[in-house]
Amino acid sequence: MTHAAPVSPVDRASLRQRVDRALSDFLAGRRSWMAGVDGGLAPVAEAIEAIVLGGGKRLRPAFAYWGYRGAGGVDTDPVVTALSALEFVQASALIHDDLMDRSDTRRGEPAVHRRFAARHRSAGWGGDPDAFGDAAAILLGDLCLVWSDELLHSAGLDPRAVARARPDFDEMRTEVTIGQYLDVVTQASGDTSLERAGKVARYKSAKYTVERPLLIGAALADAPADVRIAYSAYGLPLGEAFQLRDDVLGVFGDPAQTGKPAGDDLREGKRTYLVAATLEAADKADRALLLGGLGDPGLDAAGTARLRELIVATGALARTEQRIVTLTDAALAALTAVDLDTEARQALVDLAIAATRRAD
């Protein structure tokens, strides 16, 4: 029960293809509607299509789908379409996150705010190109959040099922938004505590990546309370482990796989668990070295390498990797405490492994 299957749980039941089709069909309809409003909206449609259809692990719909199936839900296309709405929440978060972090790229392509700033420059328009790009990114991120609602409600599900899922859907979007704010204020205030790093990870990523999608699936299936309790006990530690893997990749990941420049999290000054663990273990000189490079947009390859060496030398990387293992084990143990559909249980095991051992 602890070995990932040859076929990814995101690909079983043709899930990835069905999610992609649902998203593509919805976006085609929205593109057509916008074309009827104004031809100048074509770049908006293109940019959202690029970020929604141009990549992504589809983990959130997968957790929601297998959570639904685990609780006895019957597979239907409207269910898959409704759960695809989670990808618009993710797109909104990515667009806004890239803007706040002043990131240049996303999945190897220009981030949305950079994309529209470049469009402004190439067109020779008046005003500040970067301000135009920022405004466009705010609006496109908001539009994706609006469309998440629209897709959930227009998928063809029984309105009673949608009403059951609505509280978790709403709570999830609130949690990720306040998590983003906590991340911003943590960087601004210079809070380097492990406690704050863990809270940011929980609300910015863990809950909306794993726990809430599972609970949304459970709600659609009208799952009993014991299933919801088990899903939270699985989803919270696994979601945190997922974010910790993301933090490690943000410093040590291969740009060819992550689609982000090497060491980008260091340049952005993110106060992650990895950074907090390093600061806790470092001596005064090493703390000064890390804090001097953290948040420096001019941090070059040599500077990034020095900070990586420091993170390894203090034992922070090993500590983070061990915490990923501990959290993942706790998540897997939670699945043994409740009666679930056998195929779905195995899919959730495999999703846990895929989410925490990934390289992108």
Salt bridges, closest charged atoms under 4 A:
ASP11 OD1 - ARG16 NE 2.78
ASP20 OD1 - ARG58 NE 2.84
GLU49 OE1 - ARG31 NH2 2.82
ASP75 OD1 - ARG18 NH2 2.84
ASP77 OD1 - ARG18 NH2 2.98
GLU87 OE1 - ARG58 NH1 2.68
ASP97 OD1 - LYS204 NZ 3.53
ASP98 OD1 - ARG106 NH2 2.71
ASP98 OD1 - LYS260 NZ 3.51
ASP101 OD2 - LYS270 NZ 3.39
ASP104 OD1 - ARG114 NE 2.85
ASP130 OD1 - ARG121 NH2 2.92
ASP134 OD1 - ARG102 NH2 3.18
ASP142 OD1 - HIS96 NE2 3.55
ASP149 OD1 - ARG166 NH2 2.61
ASP149 OD2 - ARG173 NH2 3.45
GLU150 OE2 - ARG30 NE 3.72
ASP158 OD2 - ARG160 NH2 2.69
ASP168 OD1 - ARG212 NH1 2.64
ASP168 OD2 - ARG228 NH1 3.07
ASP170 OD1 - ARG166 NH2 2.78
ASP170 OD1 - ARG173 NH2 3.22
GLU175 OE2 - LYS207 NZ 3.62
GLU175 OE2 - ARG212 NH2 2.93
ASP183 OD2 - LYS204 NZ 2.71
GLU195 OE2 - LYS199 NZ 3.67
GLU211 OE1 - LYS207 NZ 2.91
ASP222 OD1 - ARG164 NE 3.86
GLU240 OE2 - ARG323 NH2 2.94
ASP246 OD1 - ARG358 NH2 3.53
ASP264 OD2 - LYS260 NZ 3.83
ASP264 OD1 - ARG267 NE 3.74
ASP265 OD1 - LYS270 NZ 3.59
GLU268 OE1 - LYS270 NZ 3.55
GLU280 OE1 - ARG319 NH1 2.63
GLU321 OE1 - ARG245 NH2 2.76
GLU343 OE1 - ARG69 NH2 3.05
ASP350 OD2 - ARG12 NH2 2.45
